[in-house]
């Protein structure tokens, strides 16, 4: 592995001493922080619960991967559309947002189980045989659609106050393009802080409820867990939520594989072989399943923390575990969670505007880097089918299509159709 730096990589943080190691752990926590707390803000889930299970999920992942992979698991943006779709469907049935989110979390739990199933298949048949069902021609357009489907909510939130939204957007761009060192790693966090301050100056934030929030408290309650809905469950709606959200795992599994490749390239060790892709998938899936049971969003390996690895050249997974512990500790502070809940909608919109665009851009990059030939009719049909179904159902049919009484989101339909078309359409190159 080439090294463009003038100092060697460090695989054992103990040689740095405890003070520096602790600071590195805190830096990893801040790197994931902005994006991780943004997911519950956008969906209505609990910030405290999210931080708790980001930390717990990361520790679970490290245990299953034999403490060998320096990855942090934070909130996944890929499932936001699924959460919002289930909330909308629940509202039509007279459900509260909190109750609908519990059903959505059951769908996320099932998505976590998909990881485990794929991990078993990978172990039995090998990586390459499994990946042929999820090539870039399928996953690329799905990722593009995720960003585009979410874009409407970002613009709507920006409309609450464009000055605040543009402060967030401008700060993110400046930090990401011209920032140096640590600043370049936390553009989302800086964008949130900058626009939040702008909103305060404009008098758009009411801190009256902040004084009532205690400094210490439990991150979740029984009512916010999925266990509470089984007192009087709606199994039809549960099935609808599962089929709406579970197919999104197709995109996130491929995203996971890409992250593992990126980490492997960064640290100079092949994580797909040791500890193995089946272990990293299992760790990610179990972390997601456990988090969802307690009302936290799905977890995913974070590219932001891979960026910190590149910056510091400290590859010891123990530093990541320290960040996980810090996240767990912070989750027991309700006053902090309330401060996040008071975040203006325009702040969320400004950050989301670029974040959702970046999600779509990643999908475009997947197609470009894989050299997908769109001059072939079968490839063109697969891409077109995925994009048209995902976006068309979102904005033409209010985000869902009724299939035998079960509502499927546009993303779910697009993922299923994309995998099917890619499997059945003949390869023109070999025709």
N, C-alpha and C positions, 0 to 999 in steps of 0.2 A: 504493500500500500504506500503510495507516495505521501510525503509529508511536506507541506508548503510552509510549515512553521519552523522557527529556529530553536524550538525546545521540544524535548521528547514527550511522548504520551505517558500518562501516569495511570497505571492499572490498580494501584494500591494507594488509597488516599491517606493511609496512616503515615506515610512518609512526609505529608504536608503538615501534620499536627492537627489537633482537635479544633482550635479556633478557625483555621482556614477551611477545614472540612465542613464545619457547621455553616460557615458563610456560603460555601458552595451549595450546600443543601438548601439554604434559604433562597439562593438565586434560582435554583431549579423550581422551587415552589412559586416564585414570582413569575417565572417564565410561563408556567401553565395557568397561572391564576386568572388573567383577564378572560381567556377563552372559556375556562372551566365554569366560572360563575356566570358567564353570559348565557349559557344554555338554560339554567333554571330561570333566569330573568325573562328569557324569551318564551318559555313554555309554561311558567307558573309553578314549577317544582320548587322545592325548598333549597335555598342556597346552603344552609348548614348541613343538610343531609347529603347534598352533592359533594361538598368538601370532605365530609366524613368518609364517604364510600369511594371517593377518588383516592384517598389515602389507603383505606382498607383494600380496595381493588388492586392498587399498585403492590401492596405487600403480598396479596394472594398470588399475583402474577409472578413476583420474584421467587416465592416459595416453589411454585410449580415449575419454573424454569431453572431450578437449582441455583438460584442467586447469581446467574451468569449474564443476564441481559440488562443493561442500563436503560430501562424504559420506564416512563411515567405514564400512568393511565388516567386521562382526564375525560371530561364530558364530550360525547360525540355529537357533532352538528348534523350528521347524516339523518338522525332520527327526529329532528325537529318537525319536519313536515308531517311525520306520522303522528306525533303528539298533538299537533294543532288540528289535524284531520279528525282524530278521535274526539278531541274536545268539542269540535263543531258538531259532530254526529251526536254526542252526548247531550249537547244543548238542545237539539231538536227533540230529544226524548224527555226533556225537563230535568236533566241531571245537572248538578253543580260541576264547575270546572274541576274541583278537587276529586269528586267521584269519578269523572270521566278519565282523569289522569291516572287513577288507580287501575282502571281497565287497560289504559295504554301501557302501563308498566308491566301488565301481564303479557302483552304482546312483545315487549322488550325482553322479558324473561325467556320467552320462546325463541326469540332471536339469539339470545345467549346460548341456548341449547343447540342451535344450528352450528355455532362455532365448534361445539364438542363433537357433533356428528361429522363435520368436515375434518376435524382433527383425527378422528378414528379412521376415516377414509384415507387421509394422507398417510397415516402410519401403515395402513394395510397395502396401499397401491402405489405410494410415492407421490411426490409433489407434482411432477409434470403431467401425470395422467388426470389429476384433479383439475389443474389450472386450465386445461383445454376447454372446459365448460364455461370458464369465466375469462375469456380473452379480452384485450383492450377494446375490441369492437363492441363488446357488451358493457363492460364496466365504465369505459370512458364516457359514453353518452348518458349513462345513469348518473354519474357524478356531475356532469354538466347540468342535467335536469334538476338535480337536488338544489343547486345554487339558483337556477332560474325560477323554480317553484317557490322558493323562499323570498325572492326579490320583492314581491308585492308588499309583504309585511314590512320590509325594511323601508321602502319608500313611504308607506303610510305613517310609520313612526317618525321619519324625518320631517314629514309635513306638520308635526306638532310644533316644531320650532327649527327652521332651517339654519339659523345662526348657530344654535347649539350642535345640530347634526354636522354642519360643515366644520365646526371646531374639532369634533371627534375625527372626522374623515381626514382633514388636513394634517392633524397631529400624527395619525397613523402613517400617512404617506411620508411625511418628513422624517419620522423616526426610522421607518423601514428603509428608505432610500439613502438618506444622508447621515443617519445615526451611526455612531461608532461604539464598538465594544458592547457593553451591557445594554445600552440604549437601543441598539438594533434588534435585540432579542425580545424586547417587551413593548412593541408598538401598540398592540391592542390595549394593554394596561395603561399606557400613557395617554392614549386616545380617550379612554373612559375617564381618567382623572382630569384631563384638560377640559373636556366638555362638561363634566360634572361641575367643575369650578365656574365655568362660564354660566351654567344654568343657575348656580347659587347667586352669582353676581346679578343676574337678571331677575332674581326673586321667584324662580320657578320651582324651588324645592322647599317643602314644608317639613321641618325637623321636629314638629311637635310630638310625633309618636316615638321619636328616638329615645326620649327620656324614660318612657314606660318600659322599654326593652331591658331585661336584666343582662348583666355582664356574663353570667354563667347559666347554662341551661342545656337540656337534652336536645340533640340535633333533629330528632323526629318523635312523632307520637304514634300511637297505635292506629289512629284514624287516618294517618297519611300513608300507611302501608297497604299492600294489596290484600293482606289477611282480613282487613275490615270488610271488604266487599262480599266475602263469603257468608256473611250473616244473612244477606238477602240478595244473592247473585242473579244477574241477568245473563244467562248463558249465551243467548243469541248475540247480544252486544259484545260479550267477551270473545266469541268466535270472530266477529267482525273486526274487533281491535287486533286480534292475533294475525288475521290475514292481511290487515292493513299494514302492520309494522314488520312482521317477520321477514318478508321478502327483502327488506332493506339490508338485511344481513349479507346479501349477495355483494353489495357494493362495499360494505365495511370490512368484510373478510379480505377482499382484494386490497383495500386500503391498508389493512393490517400487514399483509404480505409485503406491500411496498415499503411500509415503515420498517419492517424487519430487515429488508434489503439495505435501506438507508443506514440503519444502525450498524449493520454488518460492515458496510463500506467505511463508515466513520471510525469504528474501533479496530478494524483490521482483523475481525474474526467472523466466521460464517455462522451466524445464529440459526440459520435454516438447517444446519447440520448438527450443531452443538449449542444449545441443548436440543434443537430440533423444532421444525415448524409445528409439529403436532403438539408440542408442549406450549409454545407461545400462543397458539390458537386456543388451547384449552384454558390457559391462564386468563386470556382476554375474555373468553366466553363465560367462565365461571365468575369473574369479577363483574361482568355486566349482569348476569343472572342474579347474583346476590344483591347488587345495588338496586336493581329494579324491584325486588321484593319489599324493600324498605322505602320506596318512593324516590329513589335517586335516578338520574338519567343514565343511559347506556355509557359504558366506558370505551375508550379507544386509546391506542398508543399515540403519544403526542410528538409531532414533528418539532414543536417549539423546543422541547427538551433535547432533541437530537442536535438542534442548533447550538444549545448551550454546551453540549459535549464537544462540538467542533470548536467552539470559542475557547473553552478552558483547557482542552486536551486532557481532562481528568475523566477516565472511563470507568472508574470503580463504581459498580452498582450500589454500593453502600451509600454513596452520596444521594442517589435517587431515593433510597429508602428513608434517609433523613428528611427529605422533602415531603415524603408521604406522612411521616410522623408529625411534621409541622402542620400539614393540612388537617390532620385529625384533631390536633390540639385547638386550632382556630375554629373548627366546626362547633365547639362547645361554647361559642360566644354569640348569643342571640342579638346583642346590640350591633355587632358587626353585620349580621344577616339583615337586620332592619335597615342599616345604612345602604346595603345593596338594593333592597326592595324600593327604597326611595329614589333610586336612580331614574332620571327623567326618560320618558319614552324616546325623545329626540336623540339622547345620548346613545341609547340602544340602537336606534335607527341608523345613526351616522356610522357607528362601528360595523353594524350588520351589512350596510350597503357595500362596503369593500370586502367584508369577510365572505359574504355570499357570492360576490363576484369572483373572489379568489377560489372558492370551491369549484365553480364552473370552469375557471381557468385551469385548474388541476386536471379536470376531465379532458379538456382540449389538449393539454400537454401529454396526457397518456396516449391519445390518438397519434399525436405528432411523433413522440419518441418511439412508439411501437411501429412507426412507418406504415400505418394502416392505409391500404389502397382503397380510397373511396370512388375510384373509377370503376370498380367492380360492382355490378348491380346488387349482388347479395349483401355486400357490406353497406351499400347505400340504403338498402331497404331496412336492414337491422337498425342503423343509426336513426333513420327517419321515423321508423315505428316507435322507437323508445322515446324520442323527443316529442313527437306529436301526441302520443298517448299521455305522457306525464304532464305536459303543460296544458294540453287540451282538456283533460279531465279536471285538472286543478281549477282552471278559469272558466270552463264551459259547463261543467256539471257540479260546481261548488265543491271541488276537491275529492269527490268520491263517486264511484259507480256502484249501483246495487246489483249484486250477483246472488240470486236465490235468497234474498233477505239479508245478505251479508255485504256490508259496504267495504269496497276496496279502494284505497287511495290511488291516485294517478301513478305515483312512483311504484307502488306494488304491482299494478297492472303492467306498467312499462318494463319492470324487471323480469316478470314472468314471461311476457311476450318476447323480450329480447333474448333471453336464454333459449327459449323454444325456437325462435327463428334461426338463431345461430346454429342450433343443433340439426335442424331439418333442411335448411337451404344448402344446395350443393356448392362445393368449392369450385369456382369457375376456373381457377388456375390449374386444377387437376382434371377438369372436365375434358 
